[in-house]
Amino acid sequence: MSQTQKKKRWLRIGRAVFWLFTTFVVVVFSLELLTRAIARGVDPLPGYFAPNSDGTYQLAAGTKTRYWHSGRIVTVTVTDDGHRIVPGAPEAAAITLHIIGDSQVFGWGLNDEETVPARIQAFLGSNVRVVNHGLPGLGPLAYLKIVAQLPSEDPVIVFLTEMNDFQDAYDVIPSLTHHCGFIVLPEGPGKGLPCFLLRSHLVGSVMDLRSRFIPEKIPLPLGFNPYARISARVICRRIENNLIGYLNRRIGESVVSTIPWEALVDPDRLAAYAPSLAVVEPHTRLPGTVGLLKQLKSVATKKRTFLRNDHHLSAEGADVVARYIVDNWRGDLELSQIKVRTYEASNCVGVQ
Amino acid sequence: MGRYVLRTAFRCTLLVVIIASMVEIAARMVNSGYLPIIPYTIERGVPTLPANVSFEVQFDDDNPVRYVTDGNGFRISEQETGAKRSPKVFVAGDSQVLGYGFAFSATFAAIVADAMYGGADRAAILGSPGMDPEILQYAIAAHKQVALADTRLAIIALNLGNDLDEIFTGGSWYRGIDQPQVQGWLIRNSVAYMTYVQRSYAKALDRTLVPGVNRIFYVTSPEERVLLARETADVLLSAAKSIAAQRVIVLIVPQDVQVFPGDFGKYRKYFANADEFAGWEARIPDISSGLRVLEAYIASRMEDAGLNVVRVSRLLPANGNPAVYFSRTSHHLTPAAHRLIAKELLSRMHGEDPGE
């Protein structure tokens, strides 16, 4: 091959690379604009978190975020003191009711007025001020840390989550971490992405499509995993000893209830979990699950109590939970009772 | 245009194949043709060695060791004996019973089988790194009808070095979930992938484990440890009772520092900080006595239920040289410790009709 031919060949390759790159940039940019237009400028992912100095995260105080969640726009408002807003909560009231938990209490995927604390506030009226202490990613030991900082005479309701609170009781530090205003898995792909990519509508859409068409199996809740019977029992005992043990020593009334695993209400969701189970039968149970489960099951034929393809409560589910709690709690508003009410005993195995 | 695209795709594929092959060849050369790890995969929730294979593993700078498995993935004798005889001695547990870094003939399973049935080929070991008693019960249940039908002596091992730790921490994320098929194939066939797994596992352990210290002593409370021990004992009991062997024995293998607290010094090289090492070293006597209490509790719970229990900690001379009985780089037992165990097992079987 002559020098001229070689030169021509390299020129051709260079031109091809240039056009390939330019086409790629134009296509990506166009798709980004298109997805933004379709999303009407609303964020693709929930970016309402702020980092703490110790590496953990909190809600970004004083923010209002609108984002797309499973095909609908959700509004999340965070108050200046860093709690999710409870619409209708009075500035001050004779009783302040603190509601503590993880994403279920926070109201993941729900609008401000649809969360469990918001619905409890609506049912209780203005005599009570409800505070939403829910933060996605927290676990029972972190709930204890929150309760310990509250006035001892104030009533509290702690919601455990059957789906992941066993796993989340391994450590007081959340299993998630902060990145660019979002919460991500510490070693997941999101942690390595630059912020502009995490905020990209195109990337958000690709991630949505991926989880829709190539869903990853979710680990079974520990209380149902036959390969993890022992650790479930130990963790259950840990929750009883620490969280419930502490609540028992408070002056104000403390209620513990557990949001049941979605597959108990909708067995079709079992297919999303691994290892696979033939029968949905718990071997270890967190306290206060049975009553709520009964309520959720009773309306499950008429209403979708959990979000689609998600273990979080739907607006209807949050309403059922709030109604159940208020119906069982209303009689004790005088704060005269010094006890922890779980509405039913746990199935942790005691040390003999 | 179509031809151009096809040609480009072919060239790209070829390039990927060439690079992957070069990486694989380089990994094999670096590992001198041996495997860097025991290539187990998770099948039906159970860590399992590949079936019907023979491979050589070299741990650290030790001599390479051959592992041969049967159709069930049990480790068996590497010696060809002509006619195939069914195993009479069945041992189940983790890497401690598998023989970590030494020949099958040096395992207590082989020694006992040889003494009782005239050949190491009469022993089979269901063992894999990553196994613990809670998972083991599923492995036993899967094999007891066929593979264990002819077993005379069954030994189930509890490794206090890390079984309780693995049972507890295993629940924190995935447990009982099979590996994706591609991953399973790579772990069985690619030395480059094995090296990657070995490195990333070591890195993960570096972040979460204190070398030489049993994790249950810094992630659980004393009451949680007792509950963990009790539940584990009960799982072992039900697994032992499910085996229809003439004799079932539970073997409790201690952690190295439980018997020889001074052996903690061998882990000094894994600590970057001298003060951190000194801090943990000061806690070793307490940890050692904590492990002894747990062992006594587990053993008495099983003995009360009528099981025959061998406590390896009682076989090891307290003033002995730990280097004789435990590996210099981990809590694994040496062939000398296996010989002691075999001697004890044989003395327990003395006078009993081994049966054929």
HADDOCK unambig.tbl for C-alpha pairs under 7 A between the chains (distance, minus, plus):
assign (segid A and resid 167 and name CA) (segid B and resid 171 and name CA) 6.96 0.50 0.50
assign (segid A and resid 167 and name CA) (segid B and resid 172 and name CA) 4.89 0.50 0.50
assign (segid A and resid 167 and name CA) (segid B and resid 173 and name CA) 6.72 0.50 0.50
assign (segid A and resid 170 and name CA) (segid B and resid 172 and name CA) 6.66 0.50 0.50
assign (segid A and resid 219 and name CA) (segid B and resid 174 and name CA) 5.91 0.50 0.50
assign (segid A and resid 222 and name CA) (segid B and resid 171 and name CA) 6.62 0.50 0.50
assign (segid A and resid 227 and name CA) (segid B and resid 134 and name CA) 6.73 0.50 0.50
assign (segid A and resid 227 and name CA) (segid B and resid 135 and name CA) 6.33 0.50 0.50
assign (segid A and resid 227 and name CA) (segid B and resid 175 and name CA) 6.33 0.50 0.50
assign (segid A and resid 227 and name CA) (segid B and resid 176 and name CA) 5.55 0.50 0.50
assign (segid A and resid 228 and name CA) (segid B and resid 171 and name CA) 5.54 0.50 0.50
assign (segid A and resid 228 and name CA) (segid B and resid 175 and name CA) 6.82 0.50 0.50
assign (segid A and resid 230 and name CA) (segid B and resid 228 and name CA) 6.63 0.50 0.50
assign (segid A and resid 230 and name CA) (segid B and resid 231 and name CA) 6.08 0.50 0.50
assign (segid A and resid 231 and name CA) (segid B and resid 167 and name CA) 6.40 0.50 0.50
assign (segid A and resid 231 and name CA) (segid B and resid 168 and name CA) 4.75 0.50 0.50
assign (segid A and resid 231 and name CA) (segid B and resid 171 and name CA) 5.70 0.50 0.50
assign (segid A and resid 234 and name CA) (segid B and resid 224 and name CA) 5.81 0.50 0.50
assign (segid A and resid 234 and name CA) (segid B and resid 227 and name CA) 6.44 0.50 0.50
assign (segid A and resid 234 and name CA) (segid B and resid 228 and name CA) 6.42 0.50 0.50
assign (segid A and resid 274 and name CA) (segid B and resid 177 and name CA) 6.11 0.50 0.50
assign (segid A and resid 275 and name CA) (segid B and resid 176 and name CA) 5.75 0.50 0.50
assign (segid A and resid 275 and name CA) (segid B and resid 177 and name CA) 5.14 0.50 0.50
assign (segid A and resid 351 and name CA) (segid B and resid 227 and name CA) 5.76 0.50 0.50
